[in-house]
């Protein structure tokens, strides 16, 4: 079985990160507003911007939790496939700015 971590971009420009074993089904649920208490319910339509497959459920859940804690710019780097930028974007913003001088 496969498990997926995905990122949706909402109508208001915010990102939603989730976990599922069926990306297409979950996307339809978000688009149709199946769950009125969901973050995306009042932010539809949503657009699938990123998904990654895992063979182990625990690995997917751990990655989802990690990504949910990331700042917007780091999520954008992930969406854009800029994997090499992720370590740099993990550094505190103040430290990043001071390292440029």
VOPAGU-2260 file (C-alpha; in pm, 1 decimal, decimal comma):
REM VOPAGU-2260
SITE   aa  ch    i         X         Y         Z
SITE  UNK   A    0       0,0       0,0       0,0
SITE  UNK   A    1     111,1     357,0     -68,1
SITE  UNK   A    2      67,9     665,7     145,2
SITE  UNK   A    3      93,7    1025,5      34,0
SITE  UNK   A    4     171,2    1364,2     180,0
SITE  UNK   A    5      19,8    1641,9     -26,1
SITE  UNK   A    6       3,6    2020,0     -30,4
SITE  UNK   A    7    -300,5    2208,3    -153,3
SITE  UNK   A    8    -307,9    2575,0    -239,5
SITE  UNK   A    9    -632,1    2732,1    -127,3
SITE  UNK   A   10    -826,6    3011,3    -294,8
SITE  UNK   A   11    -691,0    3259,6     -37,8
SITE  UNK   A   12    -330,4    3162,1    -118,8
SITE  UNK   A   13    -271,8    2962,2     196,9
SITE  UNK   A   14    -138,6    2607,4     192,9
SITE  UNK   A   15    -291,8    2298,3     346,0
SITE  UNK   A   16     -73,0    1992,9     407,6
SITE  UNK   A   17    -235,7    1654,2     446,1
SITE  UNK   A   18    -188,7    1278,8     448,5
SITE  UNK   A   19    -386,8    1012,7     262,7
SITE  UNK   A   20    -368,7     676,2      93,2
SITE  UNK   A   21    -573,4     802,2    -206,0
SITE  UNK   A   22    -472,4    1146,3    -332,5
SITE  UNK   A   23    -738,0    1170,8    -604,7
SITE  UNK   A   24   -1020,1    1076,9    -367,0
SITE  UNK   A   25    -896,5    1314,5     -98,0
SITE  UNK   A   26    -866,9    1599,9    -348,4
SITE  UNK   A   27   -1228,8    1546,7    -453,6
SITE  UNK   A   28   -1332,4    1550,7     -86,5
SITE  UNK   A   29   -1156,6    1884,2     -38,8
SITE  UNK   A   30   -1304,2    2028,1    -361,1
SITE  UNK   A   31   -1659,5    1925,2    -278,7
SITE  UNK   A   32   -1643,8    2032,1      85,4
SITE  UNK   A   33   -1717,7    1688,5     223,7
SITE  UNK   A   34   -1603,9    1793,0     571,7
SITE  UNK   A   35   -1757,3    2128,1     681,0
SITE  UNK   A   36   -1510,2    2164,1     970,2
SITE  UNK   A   37   -1205,1    2117,6     744,6
SITE  UNK   A   38    -955,1    2400,0     696,3
SITE  UNK   A   39   -1020,2    2401,6     321,7
SITE  UNK   A   40   -1402,1    2414,6     340,9
SITE  UNK   A   41   -1430,2    2795,3     312,5
SITE  UNK   A   42   -1110,5    2825,9     107,9
SITE  UNK   A   43   -1227,7    2636,2    -200,4
SITE  UNK   A   44   -1145,3    2583,5    -473,5
SITE  UNK   A   45    -815,3    2420,0    -389,9
SITE  UNK   A   46    -536,3    2314,2    -620,8
SITE  UNK   A   47    -304,0    2017,5    -570,2
SITE  UNK   A   48      45,1    2166,4    -575,7
SITE  UNK   A   49     258,0    1877,7    -445,0
SITE  UNK   A   50     241,8    1512,8    -346,4
SITE  UNK   A   51     499,4    1255,9    -252,6
SITE  UNK   A   52     453,2     882,6    -210,5
SITE  UNK   A   53     571,8     670,4      82,1
SITE  UNK   A   54     562,2     295,1     123,8
SITE  UNK   A   55     537,7     317,3     502,5
SITE  UNK   A   56     251,5     491,9     680,3
SITE  UNK   A   57     469,1     610,9     969,6
SITE  UNK   A   58     719,9     774,9     735,4
SITE  UNK   A   59     440,8     963,7     559,6
SITE  UNK   A   60     288,4    1079,6     887,5
SITE  UNK   A   61     626,3    1200,5    1013,3
SITE  UNK   A   62     690,9    1393,1     691,3
SITE  UNK   A   63     343,2    1548,1     703,1
SITE  UNK   A   64     405,3    1668,4    1058,3
SITE  UNK   A   65     744,2    1808,4     956,3
SITE  UNK   A   66     606,5    1997,2     654,7
SITE  UNK   A   67     316,2    2138,6     855,9
SITE  UNK   A   68     573,9    2311,4    1073,7
SITE  UNK   A   69     753,4    2478,0     782,5
SITE  UNK   A   70     726,2    2841,6     687,5
SITE  UNK   A   71     559,5    2933,1     359,8
SITE  UNK   A   72     885,6    2995,9     170,0
SITE  UNK   A   73    1013,0    2649,0     255,5
SITE  UNK   A   74     686,6    2489,7     139,9
SITE  UNK   A   75     716,1    2681,6    -187,6
SITE  UNK   A   76    1069,2    2546,7    -235,1
SITE  UNK   A   77     934,3    2193,8    -184,5
SITE  UNK   A   78     649,3    2254,6    -429,0
SITE  UNK   A   79     897,4    2390,1    -684,2
SITE  UNK   A   80    1124,1    2086,6    -640,9
SITE  UNK   A   81    1408,9    2294,6    -500,0
SITE  UNK   A   82    1520,9    2020,7    -260,7
SITE  UNK   A   83    1871,2    2168,8    -231,4
SITE  UNK   A   84    1725,5    2491,5     -87,1
SITE  UNK   A   85    1550,3    2315,9     201,8
SITE  UNK   A   86    1851,8    2298,5     438,7
SITE  UNK   A   87    1925,9    2668,2     381,2
SITE  UNK   A   88    1562,3    2757,9     445,2
SITE  UNK   A   89    1577,7    2564,0     773,2
SITE  UNK   A   90    1821,6    2815,6     913,3
SITE  UNK   A   91    1675,1    3091,1    1127,4
SITE  UNK   A   92    1591,8    3390,4     906,2
SITE  UNK   A   93    1815,7    3625,0    1111,3
SITE  UNK   A   94    2111,2    3389,8    1070,3
SITE  UNK   A   95    2045,6    3359,0     696,0
SITE  UNK   A   96    2046,2    3736,4     653,5
SITE  UNK   A   97    2364,4    3782,3     856,3
SITE  UNK   A   98    2546,7    3513,2     658,4
SITE  UNK   A   99    2495,0    3714,8     338,9
SITE  UNK   A  100    2698,8    4009,3     464,4
